[in-house]
Amino acid sequence: MKSVRICIIGGGSRLWAIQFIKDLALQNKIGADVALYDIDIEAALRNKAVADRIFAINGKSDVLSASVAPTIDAGLKGADFVVIAIEPGVIGIRKYDLELPEKYGIHQSVGDTTGPGGIMRARRAIPLFLDFARKIESCCPDAWVINYTNPLTLCTAALYKAFPGIKAIGCCHEVFHLETFIAGKVAQRLGIATPDRREIEVDVTGLNHFTFITSALYKGEDQIPYLKTLAAGDDAFPDLTETAKKRVEEGKWFDSDHLVALRFLKDFGTLGAAGDRHLAEFVPFFLNSDQSAWRYGFVRTPYSYREEEDRRKKAKIYSDEELIARSSDEEGVDILLSLAGERTLKTNVNIPNSGQVGYIGNGHIVESNGYITENSIVPLVSTPPSVSIQTMIQRVEKEQDMILSAVCEGDTELLFEAFVSDPLVNISIDDAHKLFSEMLEYCTLRY
């Protein structure tokens, strides 16, 4: 059995790190030493104890092990794979990412990828990722890097900015949820049991979280014409306000009915592929108020939830039952196994554009399908979406280019230009300056 070394930056994470370790325990192809690095070493130590239990409970202690790296260099030294899943700064900063814009009437459903909150998060994260890339170049230049951290496009771009020879991929599960949605529609149409989402072959194009699907094949038949028919129906877009209010009451912050995705299909000819919470933040149509979002069934995730969830995860004590490895819908370990030569995987990937997304500039991190095989990712050329969707995506591309340059060069004026260009910043230029100044003060990186 092949054995590899994996370094998890953000090894104290109670979400991505633990799920990755459980997925690792489910496979029988490789052995691994997992080095957990986190600036909060106590969190990494807690996760090591959990990892040890996962490996023991699942009968893998002989081939899988975990350790805590005292420094990032120690964790990266000799790594074959690097997983990055961090929170850039203390969780309390997200309060200002979300609530300062709200004072000015700007609503954000997530606030970690685009909009004022996403821009400030990028400002915190990009310098960290530049440093990670330099450390990787020094300690393990041949390692494959799997990034989960948002804003995923800009964090992945920063890795390539600092170390052009890096082998990095941005990993996101948003498309999977849309595949599940389509599988449900296939089942309704054909009167069959719901297929596994992997039976829906989608053609993915765009930028992370502003991603679109141009075809969706089930057993060779494209389902997009059927979905267009549904979207054109009189009852295609029911008012889901009461559903959304109930979700707020029950704290179901992540539920999506994909009505925003279908609205893109109806009005602009291409189906949205990310969840509605993410898609809505890139355009000015759906987030003018809570009521405008509730109309489509999605709700804004409040800071209070983020804060409470952070406390809950840190205090969580896992039962043995919770640590039994079961098949998840995440693909990080599948990607790792493919890069290690144990399988071939076709999935959506976020890597530099080399022509696979023809309407975006070369080098920009884009999301499309690709084949992942031993030490190789081969992107597949995506079918372009409608011209109107291309135009929307190109606007995001230019904004992201400005943000990356501004942060790397310390150019506050250019960062403001990106800030005020964002469609969520639909306020007066004077108020935009005020909000920008406040966010520069309160949304800076700190631990």
C-alpha positions as CSV (number, residue, x, y, z in Angstrom):
1,M,0.0,0.0,0.0
2,K,1.3,3.4,-1.0
3,S,1.8,5.8,1.9
4,V,1.7,9.6,1.7
5,R,2.2,12.6,3.9
6,I,-0.6,15.1,4.1
7,C,-0.4,18.5,5.8
8,I,-3.7,20.2,6.8
9,I,-3.2,24.0,7.2
10,G,-6.2,24.8,9.4
11,G,-5.7,21.5,11.1
12,G,-7.8,22.7,14.1
13,S,-10.9,23.0,11.9
14,R,-13.9,21.2,13.2
15,L,-15.6,21.2,9.8
16,W,-13.3,20.5,6.9
17,A,-10.4,18.9,8.7
18,I,-12.6,16.4,10.6
19,Q,-14.6,15.5,7.5
20,F,-11.5,15.1,5.4
21,I,-10.0,12.7,8.1
22,K,-13.2,10.7,8.2
23,D,-13.3,10.4,4.4
24,L,-9.6,9.3,4.5
25,A,-10.5,6.6,6.9
26,L,-13.2,5.2,4.6
27,Q,-10.8,4.4,1.7
28,N,-8.4,1.4,1.5
29,K,-6.1,2.5,-1.2
30,I,-3.4,4.5,0.6
31,G,-1.8,4.9,4.0
32,A,-1.1,8.4,5.3
33,D,0.6,10.5,8.0
34,V,-1.6,13.5,8.5
35,A,0.2,16.6,9.9
36,L,-2.2,19.0,11.5
37,Y,-1.0,22.6,11.6
38,D,-3.0,25.5,13.1
39,I,-2.0,28.8,14.7
40,D,-4.3,27.6,17.5
41,I,-2.2,24.6,18.6
42,E,-4.7,23.6,21.2
43,A,-7.3,23.2,18.5
44,A,-4.9,21.1,16.5
45,L,-4.2,18.9,19.5
46,R,-8.0,18.4,20.0
47,N,-8.3,17.3,16.4
48,K,-5.4,14.9,16.7
49,A,-7.2,13.2,19.5
50,V,-10.3,13.0,17.4
51,A,-8.3,11.7,14.4
52,D,-6.7,9.0,16.5
53,R,-10.2,7.9,17.5
54,I,-11.4,8.0,13.9
55,F,-8.6,5.8,12.8
56,A,-9.0,3.3,15.7
57,I,-12.8,3.1,15.4
58,N,-12.6,2.5,11.6
59,G,-9.7,-0.1,12.0
60,K,-7.1,2.1,10.2
61,S,-4.6,2.8,13.0
62,D,-2.1,0.6,11.3
63,V,-2.0,2.6,8.1
64,L,-3.2,6.1,9.1
65,S,-1.8,8.4,11.7
66,A,-2.0,12.0,12.8
67,S,0.5,14.4,14.4
68,V,0.5,18.0,15.4
69,A,3.0,20.2,13.6
70,P,4.5,22.9,15.9
71,T,5.3,25.2,12.9
72,I,4.0,25.4,9.3
73,D,7.4,24.5,8.0
74,A,7.5,21.3,10.1
75,G,4.0,20.4,8.8
76,L,4.8,21.1,5.2
77,K,8.3,19.4,5.1
78,G,8.1,16.5,2.8
79,A,4.3,16.7,2.3
80,D,2.9,15.1,-0.8
81,F,-0.5,16.8,-0.4
82,V,-1.5,20.0,1.4
83,V,-5.1,20.8,2.3
84,I,-5.9,24.4,3.2
85,A,-9.1,25.1,5.2
86,I,-8.7,28.2,7.3
87,E,-10.7,31.0,8.8
88,P,-8.7,34.2,8.0
89,G,-8.8,35.9,11.3
90,V,-10.9,35.5,14.4
91,I,-14.6,34.7,13.8
92,G,-15.6,38.0,15.4
93,I,-14.4,39.9,12.3
94,R,-17.2,38.4,10.3
95,K,-19.6,40.4,12.4
96,Y,-18.3,43.6,10.7
97,D,-18.2,41.9,7.3
98,L,-21.9,41.4,7.6
99,E,-23.3,44.1,9.9
100,L,-21.4,47.2,8.7
101,P,-22.8,47.0,5.2
102,E,-26.2,46.3,6.6
103,K,-26.1,49.8,8.3
104,Y,-26.1,51.2,4.8
105,G,-28.9,49.0,3.5
106,I,-26.6,46.4,1.8
107,H,-27.7,42.8,2.4
108,Q,-25.4,39.8,2.0
109,S,-26.6,36.2,2.2
110,V,-23.1,34.8,2.9
111,G,-20.6,37.6,2.7
112,D,-17.5,35.4,2.2
113,T,-16.9,35.5,-1.6
114,T,-18.1,38.7,-3.1
115,G,-19.9,41.9,-2.0
116,P,-18.3,44.1,0.8
117,G,-17.8,41.2,3.1
118,G,-16.2,39.0,0.5
119,I,-13.9,41.8,-0.5
120,M,-12.7,42.4,3.0
121,R,-12.3,38.7,3.6
122,A,-10.1,38.5,0.5
123,R,-8.1,41.4,1.9
124,R,-7.4,39.3,5.0
125,A,-6.9,36.0,3.3
126,I,-4.7,36.9,0.3
127,P,-1.6,37.8,2.2
128,L,-1.9,34.5,4.2
129,F,-2.1,32.5,0.9
130,L,0.8,34.4,-0.6
131,D,2.8,33.3,2.5
132,F,1.5,29.7,2.3
133,A,2.6,29.5,-1.3
134,R,6.1,30.6,-0.5
135,K,6.3,28.1,2.3
136,I,5.1,25.3,0.0
137,E,7.7,26.3,-2.6
138,S,10.4,26.1,0.1
139,C,9.3,22.9,1.9
140,C,7.4,20.8,-0.6
141,P,7.4,22.3,-4.1
142,D,6.0,19.1,-5.7
143,A,3.1,18.8,-3.4
144,W,-0.5,19.0,-4.7
145,V,-2.5,21.6,-2.8
146,I,-6.3,21.4,-2.3
147,N,-7.9,24.6,-1.1
148,Y,-11.3,24.9,0.5
149,T,-11.0,28.4,1.8
150,N,-13.2,31.3,0.6
151,P,-13.1,33.4,-1.4
152,L,-11.9,30.3,-3.2
153,T,-11.1,32.0,-6.5
154,L,-8.9,34.7,-5.0
155,C,-7.2,32.4,-2.4
156,T,-6.3,29.9,-5.1
157,A,-5.1,32.8,-7.4
158,A,-2.9,34.1,-4.6
159,L,-1.2,30.7,-4.4
160,Y,-0.3,30.9,-8.1
161,K,0.7,34.6,-7.8
162,A,3.4,33.8,-5.2
163,F,4.5,30.4,-6.6
164,P,3.6,30.1,-10.3
165,G,4.8,26.5,-10.4
166,I,2.5,25.4,-7.6
167,K,0.1,22.5,-8.3
168,A,-3.1,23.8,-6.6
169,I,-6.8,23.2,-7.1
170,G,-9.8,24.9,-5.5
171,C,-12.4,22.4,-4.3
172,C,-16.0,23.3,-3.9
173,H,-19.2,21.3,-3.4
174,E,-21.8,23.8,-4.6
175,V,-22.3,22.2,-8.0
176,F,-23.1,18.8,-6.3
177,H,-26.2,20.3,-4.7
178,L,-27.5,21.4,-8.1
179,E,-26.8,17.9,-9.5
180,T,-28.9,16.5,-6.7
181,F,-31.7,19.0,-7.6
182,I,-31.6,17.9,-11.2
183,A,-31.6,14.3,-10.2
184,G,-34.8,15.0,-8.3
185,K,-36.4,16.6,-11.3
186,V,-35.4,13.6,-13.5
187,A,-37.1,11.3,-11.0
188,Q,-40.3,13.4,-11.1
189,R,-40.3,13.5,-14.9
190,L,-39.6,9.7,-15.5
191,G,-41.4,8.4,-12.4
192,I,-38.3,6.6,-11.2
193,A,-36.2,6.5,-8.0
194,T,-34.0,9.5,-7.6
195,P,-30.7,8.8,-9.3
196,D,-27.4,9.5,-7.6
197,R,-26.2,13.0,-8.4
198,R,-23.1,11.5,-10.1
199,E,-25.4,10.1,-12.8
200,I,-26.1,13.6,-13.9
201,E,-23.3,14.7,-16.3
202,V,-23.1,18.5,-16.2
203,D,-21.1,20.9,-18.3
204,V,-19.8,23.4,-15.8
205,T,-18.5,26.9,-16.6
206,G,-17.8,30.2,-14.8
207,L,-16.2,31.3,-11.6
208,N,-16.5,29.7,-8.2
209,H,-19.9,30.4,-6.6
210,F,-21.0,32.2,-9.8
211,T,-21.0,29.0,-11.8
212,F,-23.4,27.8,-14.5
213,I,-24.4,24.6,-16.2
214,T,-24.9,24.5,-20.0
215,S,-26.0,20.9,-20.2
216,A,-27.1,18.2,-17.8
217,L,-27.1,14.7,-19.3
218,Y,-29.0,11.8,-17.7
219,K,-28.4,8.6,-19.7
220,G,-27.3,10.7,-22.6
221,E,-30.4,13.0,-22.7
222,D,-29.9,16.7,-21.9
223,Q,-32.3,17.8,-19.1
224,I,-31.9,21.5,-19.7
225,P,-34.7,21.8,-22.2
226,Y,-37.0,20.1,-19.7
227,L,-35.9,22.5,-16.9
228,K,-36.5,25.5,-19.3
229,T,-40.0,24.2,-19.8
230,L,-40.5,24.1,-16.0
231,A,-39.0,27.6,-15.6
232,A,-41.4,28.9,-18.2
233,G,-44.4,27.6,-16.4
234,D,-46.9,29.8,-14.6
235,D,-46.2,28.1,-11.3
236,A,-42.4,27.9,-11.7
237,F,-41.6,30.6,-9.1
238,P,-44.0,30.4,-6.2
239,D,-43.7,33.0,-3.4
240,L,-41.7,31.1,-0.7
241,T,-41.8,33.9,1.8
242,E,-43.5,31.8,4.5
243,T,-41.1,28.9,3.9
244,A,-38.2,31.4,4.3
245,K,-39.6,32.8,7.5
246,K,-39.9,29.3,8.9
247,R,-36.3,28.6,7.9
248,V,-35.3,31.7,9.9
249,E,-37.2,30.5,12.9
250,E,-35.6,27.0,12.7
251,G,-32.1,28.3,11.8
252,K,-32.0,26.5,8.5
253,W,-29.6,29.0,7.0
254,F,-28.3,26.9,4.1
255,D,-31.5,25.6,2.5
256,S,-31.9,26.3,-1.2
257,D,-34.8,25.6,-3.6
258,H,-32.7,26.6,-6.6
259,L,-35.3,29.2,-7.7
260,V,-32.6,31.8,-8.3
261,A,-30.7,29.2,-10.4
262,L,-33.8,28.6,-12.4
263,R,-34.5,32.3,-12.7
264,F,-31.1,32.7,-14.4
265,L,-32.3,30.0,-16.8
266,K,-35.6,31.7,-17.5
267,D,-34.4,35.2,-17.9
268,F,-30.8,34.7,-19.2
269,G,-30.8,31.3,-20.8
270,T,-28.4,29.5,-18.6
271,L,-28.9,27.5,-15.4
272,G,-27.1,28.7,-12.2
273,A,-25.0,25.9,-10.7
274,A,-24.2,27.3,-7.2
275,G,-26.7,27.5,-4.4
276,D,-29.1,30.5,-4.4
277,R,-27.4,32.1,-1.4
278,H,-24.1,32.4,-3.4
279,L,-25.6,33.2,-6.9
280,A,-27.7,36.1,-5.5
281,E,-24.7,38.0,-4.2
282,F,-23.1,38.5,-7.6
283,V,-26.1,40.4,-9.1
284,P,-28.4,43.3,-7.9
285,F,-31.7,41.4,-8.4
286,F,-32.4,39.3,-5.3
287,L,-30.9,40.9,-2.2
288,N,-32.5,44.4,-2.0
289,S,-34.1,43.3,1.3
290,D,-34.9,40.2,3.3
291,Q,-38.3,40.1,1.7
292,S,-36.8,40.0,-1.8
293,A,-34.6,37.1,-0.8
294,W,-37.4,35.3,1.0
295,R,-39.5,35.5,-2.1
296,Y,-37.1,32.9,-3.6
297,G,-36.9,30.9,-0.3
298,F,-33.4,31.6,0.7
299,V,-32.3,33.5,3.9
300,R,-29.3,35.4,5.0
301,T,-26.9,33.7,7.4
302,P,-26.6,36.0,10.4
303,Y,-23.3,36.6,12.3
304,S,-25.0,35.3,15.5
305,Y,-25.2,31.8,13.9
306,R,-21.5,32.0,12.9
307,E,-20.5,32.9,16.4
308,E,-22.6,30.3,18.1
309,E,-21.5,27.6,15.6
310,D,-17.9,28.4,16.3
311,R,-18.4,28.0,20.0
312,R,-20.4,24.8,19.5
313,K,-17.8,23.2,17.3
314,K,-14.9,24.1,19.6
315,A,-16.7,22.6,22.6
316,K,-18.1,19.5,20.8
317,I,-17.3,16.0,22.2
318,Y,-17.7,13.4,19.5
319,S,-19.4,10.0,20.2
320,D,-18.0,6.9,18.7
321,E,-21.0,6.6,16.4
322,E,-20.3,10.1,14.9
323,L,-16.7,9.0,14.1
324,I,-17.7,6.0,12.0
325,A,-16.6,6.8,8.5
326,R,-19.5,6.9,6.0
327,S,-19.7,8.0,2.4
328,S,-19.9,11.8,2.3
329,D,-20.6,14.1,-0.7
330,E,-17.2,15.7,-0.4
331,E,-14.5,15.0,-3.0
332,G,-11.3,16.1,-1.3
333,V,-10.1,12.5,-0.6
334,D,-11.3,11.4,-4.1
335,I,-9.2,14.1,-5.6
336,L,-6.2,13.1,-3.5
337,L,-6.6,9.4,-4.5
338,S,-6.8,10.4,-8.2
339,L,-3.7,12.5,-8.0
340,A,-2.0,9.6,-6.2
341,G,-2.8,7.3,-9.2
342,E,-5.5,5.2,-7.5
343,R,-8.4,6.2,-9.7
344,T,-9.5,8.7,-12.3
345,L,-12.1,11.3,-11.4
346,K,-14.1,13.7,-13.6
347,T,-15.4,16.6,-11.6
348,N,-15.5,20.4,-11.4
349,V,-12.2,22.0,-10.7
350,N,-11.0,25.5,-10.0
351,I,-7.6,26.0,-11.7
352,P,-5.9,28.6,-13.9
353,N,-7.6,29.1,-17.2
354,S,-5.7,27.7,-20.1
355,G,-8.5,28.0,-22.6
356,Q,-11.1,25.8,-21.0
357,V,-13.4,28.8,-20.3
358,G,-13.0,30.8,-23.6
359,Y,-14.6,34.1,-22.5
360,I,-12.3,34.5,-19.5
361,G,-8.7,35.7,-19.6
362,N,-5.9,33.1,-19.5
363,G,-4.5,32.5,-16.0
364,H,-7.6,33.6,-14.2
365,I,-8.9,30.9,-11.8
366,V,-12.0,29.4,-13.4
367,E,-14.4,26.6,-12.6
368,S,-15.1,23.9,-15.2
369,N,-14.9,20.2,-15.4
370,G,-11.6,18.3,-15.6
371,Y,-10.1,14.8,-15.5
372,I,-8.0,14.2,-12.4
373,T,-5.4,11.4,-12.8
374,E,-2.0,10.5,-11.4
375,N,-0.1,13.8,-10.9
376,S,-2.3,15.5,-13.5
377,I,-5.4,17.6,-13.9
378,V,-6.6,17.9,-17.5
379,P,-9.3,20.7,-17.8
380,L,-12.2,20.1,-20.2
381,V,-13.3,22.9,-22.5
382,S,-16.7,24.2,-21.3
383,T,-19.6,25.2,-23.5
384,P,-20.1,29.0,-23.1
385,P,-23.2,30.2,-21.4
386,S,-25.5,32.9,-22.9
387,V,-23.9,36.2,-23.8
388,S,-25.7,37.9,-21.0
389,I,-24.3,35.5,-18.5
390,Q,-20.8,35.8,-20.0
391,T,-21.0,39.5,-19.5
392,M,-22.0,39.1,-15.8
393,I,-19.1,36.6,-15.3
394,Q,-16.6,38.9,-17.0
395,R,-17.6,41.8,-14.7
396,V,-16.8,39.5,-11.7
397,E,-13.5,38.5,-13.4
398,K,-12.4,42.2,-13.6
399,E,-13.5,42.9,-10.0
400,Q,-11.4,39.9,-8.8
401,D,-8.4,41.1,-10.9
402,M,-8.6,44.5,-9.2
403,I,-8.9,42.9,-5.7
404,L,-5.9,40.6,-6.2
405,S,-3.7,43.4,-7.6
406,A,-4.9,45.9,-4.9
407,V,-4.1,43.6,-2.0
408,C,-0.8,42.3,-3.4
409,E,0.3,45.9,-4.1
410,G,-1.2,47.5,-1.0
411,D,-3.2,49.8,-3.2
412,T,-6.1,51.0,-1.2
413,E,-7.5,53.3,-3.9
414,L,-7.7,50.3,-6.4
415,L,-9.4,48.2,-3.7
416,F,-12.0,51.0,-3.3
417,E,-12.5,50.9,-7.1
418,A,-13.2,47.2,-6.9
419,F,-15.4,47.8,-3.8
420,V,-17.6,50.4,-5.4
421,S,-17.8,48.4,-8.6
422,D,-19.6,45.6,-6.8
423,P,-23.3,45.5,-7.6
424,L,-24.3,45.0,-4.0
425,V,-22.7,48.4,-3.2
426,N,-25.8,50.2,-4.5
427,I,-25.4,53.3,-2.3
428,S,-24.2,56.8,-2.9
429,I,-20.5,57.3,-3.6
430,D,-20.1,59.3,-0.3
431,D,-21.7,56.5,1.7
432,A,-19.5,54.0,-0.2
433,H,-16.4,55.9,1.0
434,K,-17.7,55.9,4.6
435,L,-18.5,52.2,4.6
436,F,-15.2,51.4,2.9
437,S,-13.3,53.3,5.6
438,E,-15.2,51.7,8.4
439,M,-14.6,48.2,7.0
440,L,-10.9,48.9,6.5
441,E,-10.7,49.7,10.2
442,Y,-12.9,46.9,11.6
443,C,-12.4,44.1,9.1
444,T,-8.6,43.9,9.2
445,L,-6.8,40.6,9.9
446,R,-6.3,39.8,13.6
447,Y,-6.2,36.7,15.9
